[in-house]
Amino acid sequence: MSDDERNHHHGLQQDLRVLAKRTDRRELLRWMAFTRIFPACYSGRWPHIHFEIYPSVEATSSSRNKVATSQLALPEDIRDAVYATSGYSQSVRNLGQISLSRDNVFSDGASTQLATVTGNTTDGYAASLVVGIQV
């Protein structure tokens, strides 16, 4: 991963906050949005986004308050479209070494962590993933 790709990836991790709103006793749900570069593919990992879920906005002041931590995988067709644009040459090289089935996180079955993504490289993308939380 190039320094640019690494900086964008870590910036995304720092900016991403998933804030949860209790909808009933057993589920948490919250929509969130952010604008950032599409994550790079680094050696040994499928393109993904890390996220944490907190019970409230106030609870985000400390990572000890998080309810859950996970990752969402990005679909192959979207990844291919983005990586065909400029700035992802190292990611394209790294893709030859990885698949969802060989990724060290998603290899146990990525279906519950694979985001639904809509959009295009001109207007941007929207990714969504339903995450069930037991509290």
JOVEN-V792543 format. One line per field, one symbol per residue. psi: psi as a letter, one per 20 degrees, with the letter a starting at -180 (. if undefined). burial: b if it has 16 or more other C-alpha atoms within 10 Angstrom, else e. Layout:
# JOVEN-V792543
psi=???
burial=???
This chain:
# JOVEN-V792543
psi=prggggggghhgghhopopqpphahiqpppqqqqprqpqrorpipqprpqqqpqirghiiipiiiqhqpaqpqpqghgggggiirqikghggghhiiqrhiipigiijoihijoqppqarigirqpqqppoppp.
burial=beeebeebbeebeeebbbbbbeeeeeebbeeeeeeeebbbbbbebbbbbbbbbbbeeebbeeeeebbeeebbbbbeebbeebbeeeebebbbebbeebbbeebebbeeebeebbbeeeeeeeeeeeeeeebeeee
